[in-house]
């Protein structure tokens, strides 16, 4: 009896945290051009607070921005924000001294639905971090025509009938999408631009490393020598090869890998309140 090939091509399109309940926020609407007296007072408070605060500086929770900061950059300025019930893009822009039009460019005004507990980027360069925080794999990787991320993968095929040993059939290669939360180490490439290895930084984790370099659990097995659901512990300073080191391994049962369409968070579910 032939043993079926283990492949990295199975895609689970289920959204993360499917059981999580969320309270819809009021529909986003264009700000009124006619301000009430109360709105003028609030606008002046925002102006005064932001005069003494840098862009992305947190001026404190307010009526339509009651959520919490999820991630910050090296200077302590917030980059990703966790939404609370009742939050609006305008309230978030006011709280963090952002250009509201730039925020609308990330999260389109008329199609964005905010859900409590989800994450939004406070500037465009942090969108991948926000998507990752919301549970989406490979948030910065290129996508195919159907919206699914393109990642390096491996089909592990038994070397013979009923054999526990499988041989690698490699598809694609890792690419570096840039430093991200949980993957801030240094990568080396050769003269041809192919990735050689990656040096682990403090607080790095396998999930974020895979997201940054666009390779799945099946490909990871060729780097570590262990089957994909048994990743070795990593420490700062460890060097991870980026090219396959093991082309035959004892695979056992395949792990589960989830990949959402690249536009799933923004177009159908993201941001949130």
Secondary structure as GFF3:
##gff-version 3
##sequence-region A 1 273
A	DSSP	alpha_helix	37	51	.	.	.	ID=ss1
A	DSSP	beta_strand	68	72	.	.	.	ID=ss2
A	DSSP	beta_strand	78	82	.	.	.	ID=ss3
A	DSSP	alpha_helix	89	95	.	.	.	ID=ss4
A	DSSP	alpha_helix	100	106	.	.	.	ID=ss5
A	DSSP	beta_strand	119	121	.	.	.	ID=ss6
A	DSSP	three_ten_helix	124	126	.	.	.	ID=ss7
A	DSSP	alpha_helix	127	133	.	.	.	ID=ss8
A	DSSP	beta_strand	153	158	.	.	.	ID=ss9
A	DSSP	beta_strand	165	171	.	.	.	ID=ss10
A	DSSP	beta_strand	186	189	.	.	.	ID=ss11
A	DSSP	beta_strand	195	199	.	.	.	ID=ss12
A	DSSP	alpha_helix	206	213	.	.	.	ID=ss13
A	DSSP	alpha_helix	217	224	.	.	.	ID=ss14
A	DSSP	beta_strand	239	241	.	.	.	ID=ss15
A	DSSP	beta_strand	248	250	.	.	.	ID=ss16
A	DSSP	pi_helix	264	269	.	.	.	ID=ss17
###
